[in-house]
Amino acid sequence: MEVVDTGSLAVQRVWAPVNATDTYRVGALVGWEAGAFDGVVMAGTAEAGPAVTTQICGIIEGVDTLEPLYVNNTTANGDYVAGVVAVADQEARQIQPASDRGQIAPMGDKAVYVKIALLTPFTKVRVPLFNAAFGTAPTVQTVTTAGTTGFIANECVMGAADFTPIANQAALYCRTGKNKGVTRITDSTSTTQPTCDQGFPSATVDVGDTFVTVPCRQFGVSHLQTDAEGLYFNTAGSASTGSHWLFNVLELNLEVAGNENVVGWFGIGHFDAVANTT
């Protein structure tokens, strides 16, 4: 994840302590500390409903280690740091010099701190869309049975989507064919035979045309699920009837395989500690 517009002229970035021995990754969504926690917590996968436990704080942009640990696999790609609690483990750390650490993270303190871009209900973020693993693109679906109504009728058949769609909560994007570049909201629950209230510009859908289906709207309130590390939205999850975040979509970018992403902001209820207790 990354911030693309802070929604303010002020620089909204701070160093914050982390909680215990969890792994904190650059690009991960984190929540404010509360209760028994000693620092920000990894948001991870949203819990049931719209998520109500984690009060969103921000996105990690940097770690304090002099030589950060790095990973590139199906879980993550980038720098990370693990929290420590014992005095000896803190003293053993080598931290990078930074002039902006301030009162929250004094240079003499060798506990783990991460640099966070603070989020508000008006902060626009870009979130990658991956299929169940970091770096895995959503499945490209190839049409095997043609149609003549632009998906209004239940006639076209294509390869299976990565998830079971929920009516009015999935987007169908044409990657190749007469409708290339066009997106429509689906109103069916089939993984292989999508239908739409609004037809595609070309009524003719040919065998061999390719599409991508993702579990969110192309614009507006969507129900999306993060991975266990809070780094991306998982296109393999049909989130709207289960665990999810409310996310207001401004842009849905599905043109390039492996670079699919969504731009928007998280629902206001995810920032409200009072609302999240009811």
C-alpha positions in Angstrom: 0.0 0.0 0.0 1.1 3.6 -0.5 -0.4 7.1 0.1 -1.0 9.0 -3.1 -2.7 12.1 -1.6 -2.5 13.1 2.1 -5.6 15.3 1.8 -3.7 18.1 3.6 -0.9 20.6 3.0 0.8 19.3 6.1 3.3 16.5 6.1 1.5 13.7 7.9 4.3 11.3 8.8 5.5 10.2 12.2 7.8 7.7 13.9 5.8 5.3 16.1 6.6 2.5 18.5 5.7 -1.1 17.6 4.1 -3.8 19.7 6.0 -6.7 21.0 7.7 -9.1 18.6 5.5 -9.0 15.5 7.0 -8.4 12.0 6.4 -4.9 10.6 6.7 -4.5 6.8 7.0 -1.4 4.7 3.7 -0.9 2.8 1.6 -2.6 5.6 -1.5 -1.1 7.1 -1.3 -0.6 10.8 -3.7 0.3 13.6 -3.4 2.6 16.6 -2.2 1.2 19.8 -4.9 0.5 22.4 -5.6 -1.7 25.4 -2.7 -4.1 26.1 -0.7 -3.1 23.1 2.6 -1.2 23.5 2.7 0.3 20.0 1.0 0.3 16.6 -0.4 -3.1 15.5 -0.3 -4.8 12.1 -3.9 -4.6 10.7 -3.6 -7.9 8.9 -6.7 -9.5 7.6 -10.0 -7.7 8.4 -12.3 -9.5 10.8 -16.0 -10.3 10.3 -18.4 -7.6 9.2 -16.9 -4.4 8.2 -13.8 -4.6 10.4 -14.5 -3.0 13.8 -11.5 -4.0 16.0 -8.6 -2.2 14.3 -8.7 1.6 14.3 -6.7 2.5 11.2 -3.5 4.6 11.9 -1.6 4.5 8.7 0.8 2.8 6.3 4.4 1.9 7.2 6.9 3.8 4.9 10.2 3.0 6.7 11.9 1.1 9.4 14.6 2.3 11.9 17.2 -0.5 11.4 20.6 0.7 10.1 20.6 -2.2 7.6 16.9 -3.3 7.2 16.0 -6.9 6.7 14.6 -7.6 3.2 12.3 -10.3 1.8 11.0 -11.1 -1.7 8.5 -14.0 -1.8 4.8 -14.8 -2.0 4.2 -13.0 1.4 5.9 -9.7 0.8 8.5 -7.8 -1.2 10.4 -5.1 0.7 12.1 -4.0 4.0 10.8 -5.2 7.3 11.7 -5.1 11.0 10.7 -7.4 13.9 9.8 -6.0 17.3 12.0 -6.8 20.3 11.1 -6.6 24.1 14.2 -7.7 26.1 16.7 -5.0 27.1 19.6 -7.1 25.7 17.8 -7.4 22.3 17.2 -3.7 22.2 20.8 -2.8 23.0 22.0 -5.2 20.3 20.2 -3.2 17.6 21.9 -0.8 15.2 19.5 2.0 14.3 19.8 4.5 11.5 20.4 8.2 12.3 17.4 10.3 11.5 16.8 14.0 12.3 13.0 13.7 12.3 12.6 11.1 15.1 11.5 13.7 17.6 10.1 13.2 21.1 8.2 10.0 20.2 11.3 8.2 19.1 14.4 9.7 20.7 17.8 8.6 19.3 18.8 7.1 22.7 16.0 4.6 22.6 16.8 1.4 20.8 13.3 -0.1 20.8 11.8 -0.7 17.4 10.1 2.3 15.7 8.6 2.5 12.2 7.8 5.6 10.1 4.2 5.9 9.3 2.2 7.9 6.7 -0.9 8.8 8.8 -4.3 8.0 7.2 -7.5 10.0 7.7 -10.9 9.3 6.1 -9.8 11.6 3.3 -6.4 10.2 2.6 -6.2 8.6 -0.8 -4.2 5.4 -1.0 -3.2 3.0 -3.8 -3.6 -0.7 -2.9 -2.3 -3.6 -5.1 -4.7 -6.3 -6.1 -3.2 -9.8 -5.9 -4.6 -13.2 -6.1 -4.0 -14.9 -2.7 -0.2 -14.3 -2.8 2.0 -11.2 -3.1 2.9 -10.6 -6.7 0.3 -13.0 -8.2 -1.9 -11.3 -10.7 -5.7 -11.8 -10.8 -6.6 -14.7 -13.2 -7.2 -13.7 -16.9 -10.5 -15.3 -18.0 -10.8 -16.3 -21.7 -14.2 -16.5 -23.3 -15.1 -20.0 -24.5 -18.7 -19.4 -25.5 -19.5 -16.2 -27.4 -22.5 -13.8 -26.8 -24.5 -11.2 -28.5 -25.9 -9.0 -25.7 -22.8 -7.6 -24.1 -23.3 -9.7 -21.0 -26.9 -8.5 -20.3 -28.1 -12.1 -20.9 -26.7 -15.2 -19.3 -25.0 -16.6 -22.4 -21.2 -16.0 -22.4 -19.0 -18.6 -20.7 -15.4 -17.9 -19.7 -12.7 -19.3 -17.4 -13.4 -19.1 -13.7 -12.9 -16.0 -11.6 -10.6 -16.2 -8.5 -13.6 -15.8 -6.2 -17.4 -16.3 -6.0 -18.9 -13.0 -7.0 -21.5 -11.2 -4.9 -24.2 -9.4 -6.9 -23.4 -5.7 -7.5 -20.0 -6.1 -5.7 -17.7 -7.2 -8.5 -16.2 -5.6 -11.6 -15.7 -7.2 -15.0 -12.9 -5.6 -17.1 -12.3 -6.4 -20.7 -8.5 -6.8 -21.5 -8.7 -7.8 -25.1 -11.6 -7.8 -27.7 -14.1 -5.3 -29.0 -14.8 -4.0 -25.5 -11.1 -3.6 -24.5 -10.7 -1.1 -21.7 -14.3 -1.1 -20.6 -15.5 -2.1 -17.1 -19.0 -3.1 -15.9 -20.4 -4.1 -12.5 -21.7 -7.7 -12.5 -25.1 -8.7 -11.0 -24.6 -12.5 -11.0 -22.9 -14.9 -8.6 -21.5 -17.3 -11.2 -17.7 -17.6 -11.5 -17.9 -18.5 -15.2 -21.1 -16.8 -16.6 -21.2 -13.2 -15.5 -24.1 -10.9 -16.3 -24.4 -7.1 -16.0 -27.3 -4.7 -15.7 -25.5 -2.3 -18.1 -24.2 -4.0 -21.2 -20.8 -3.5 -22.7 -20.5 -1.1 -25.7 -20.1 -3.9 -28.2 -22.9 -6.5 -27.9 -20.7 -9.1 -29.6 -18.4 -10.9 -27.3 -16.2 -13.3 -29.2 -14.5 -16.6 -28.2 -10.9 -15.7 -27.2 -11.7 -12.3 -25.7 -10.1 -11.9 -22.3 -11.5 -10.4 -19.1 -10.5 -9.9 -15.4 -13.0 -10.0 -12.5 -12.2 -8.5 -9.2 -14.3 -8.3 -5.9 -15.0 -4.5 -5.9 -16.8 -1.9 -7.8 -15.2 0.3 -10.4 -16.3 3.4 -8.5 -18.0 3.7 -5.1 -18.3 1.8 -1.8 -16.7 -1.7 -2.0 -16.1 -4.5 0.4 -12.4 -5.6 0.2 -10.3 -8.0 2.2 -6.6 -7.6 3.0 -4.0 -10.3 3.2 -2.5 -11.5 6.5 0.2 -8.8 6.4 -2.1 -6.0 5.3 -0.1 -5.3 2.2 -2.7 -5.8 -0.6 -6.4 -6.5 -1.3 -6.9 -10.2 -2.0 -8.9 -10.8 -5.2 -9.4 -14.5 -4.2 -11.8 -13.5 -1.4 -15.5 -12.8 -1.8 -15.4 -10.3 1.0 -18.8 -8.5 1.0 -20.7 -11.1 3.0 -17.9 -11.9 5.4 -14.7 -10.2 6.7 -13.9 -7.0 4.9 -12.9 -3.3 5.0 -15.2 -0.7 3.5 -13.2 1.0 0.8 -14.4 3.9 -1.4 -13.1 3.3 -4.9 -12.0 6.2 -7.1 -9.9 4.4 -9.6 -9.8 0.7 -10.6 -6.7 -0.1 -12.7 -6.8 -3.5 -14.3 -5.0 -2.8 -17.6 -1.6 -4.4 -16.9 -1.2 -7.9 -15.6 0.7 -7.9 -12.3 0.1 -4.2 -11.8 -3.6 -4.3 -10.9 -4.5 -1.8 -8.2 -7.2 0.3 -6.7 -7.1 3.9 -5.6 -9.5 5.4 -3.0 -9.9 5.7 0.8 -11.0 3.6 3.7 -14.5 4.1 5.1 -14.8 6.6 7.9 -16.0 4.0 10.5 -12.6 2.4 10.4 -11.1 5.5 12.0 -13.6 6.0 14.8 -12.9 4.3 18.1 -16.5 5.1 19.4 -18.2 3.7 16.3 -15.9 0.6 16.4 -17.2 -0.3 19.9 -20.9 -0.5 18.9 
